[in-house]
Amino acid sequence: MIRPNKSTPAYLYAGVVDMRKSIDGLAALVENNLELNPMEDAVFVFCNRGRDKIKILYWENNGFVLWYKRLEKQRFKWLKGAEESSEKISGYRLNQLLDGLNIFSGKPHNSLHCEFLN
């Protein structure tokens, strides 16, 4: 499993993001809207309008990494605000969000289990 380090800072981008955006488009949002350096030691987290998809952008030594998660059911609880706003959280809290916890209220998502027939 690939996850951010618990101590890595994470910036949650408050605006709605078109999930067709790739590395260059997301890095431009970080630079232009948040006025941050996308190559700093942090992860930048983006969510779509339906709140069922997340992309995480980060710089790793010699290039960008883009991580994507789609929920099959439920929705991520997310920030409300303008595109120029963000909230800085710890990697620990980001991992809680990715695990389905509403980090703003502490309520978890329901677990979803999949069984395949042989």
N, C-alpha and C positions, 0 to 999 in steps of 0.2 A: 504494500500500500504506500502510495506517495502522498505525503502530507507536509504542510509547513511545520517548521520547528516551533515549539511552544513559545519561545521567546522572540520569534520574528515578528516585527510590526506588520500589521495588515491594515490597509486603507479600504474601507467599504465605500464604493462610489454610489451616491444617493440617486443619481439620474437613471432613467431607463436606458438600457443598452440593447441595440440590435445585435443579436448573437451571430449574425453573419460577419461582424467585425472580427478581424484577425489581429495578429500581433501589432502591425503598424497602426491600425485604427485605434486600438486600445492604448498603445503607447502615446499616441497623439492626444487622446482624452486626458491621460495623466499629465502630460506637459501643458496642454492648453487650458483645460478646464480646472484641474486641481493645482496647477502651477507647481508640480513636483517633478523630480527627476525619475523617470521609469527605470533607471539603472541603479538606483540606490538599494541598499540592503533592506528591502521590504517587499511585500506582495500587494498587488492591487486587485481588488475583487469587484466584479461587475455582475449585475443581475438583469434579466429580461423583464418585459412588462408583465408576463404571466407569473413571474416569481417561481418558476419551476426549473430554471437553468441558471448556472453560475459559471463564469469564466474567471480564472485567476492568472494574472500575468506577473512574471518575475524574471529578473536578470540573474543568470548563473554563469559567472566567470567569463565566458566568451560568447554568450548568446542568450536570447530570450527563450523562456519556457512558457507554454500556454496550457493550462489545465482546465478541463471542462467537466461539469457534473450536471446531469439531468435527473430530476425526481420523476418517478413513475406516478406517484400520487402525492398529495399534500402540496404545500407551497412553502417557500422560504419566507420567514418574517424579515422584512427589510426596512431600511431607512426611508423616511419621507422627507423630501427636500429638493432643492434645486440641483441642477446638473453640476454646479460649481462647488457643491458641498460633499463632504466625506466625513467618515468617522474613523478614527484610528483605534484599533483594538489589538490585542495580543494574538499571536499565533494559536495560543491555547483556546481563546474564545472563538477564533475562526474555526478551529477543529470542532468545537461544540456546535457551531452553526452548520457545518458540513455533516455532522452526525445527526442533525434533525432537531436540535434544541433551539427554541426561540430564545436567543441570548438577551432579548430585551425584557422578556417576562419569565423565563425559566421553564416554559412548558415544552415538552418534547413532541415530535411527530410520532405518529403510529408507525411501528415497524412493519415492513412489507417483506414477506418471504415468498420465494418462488420455488416451485417444485416442478421438475421435468419428468415426463414419463419416458421410460426406456422402450 
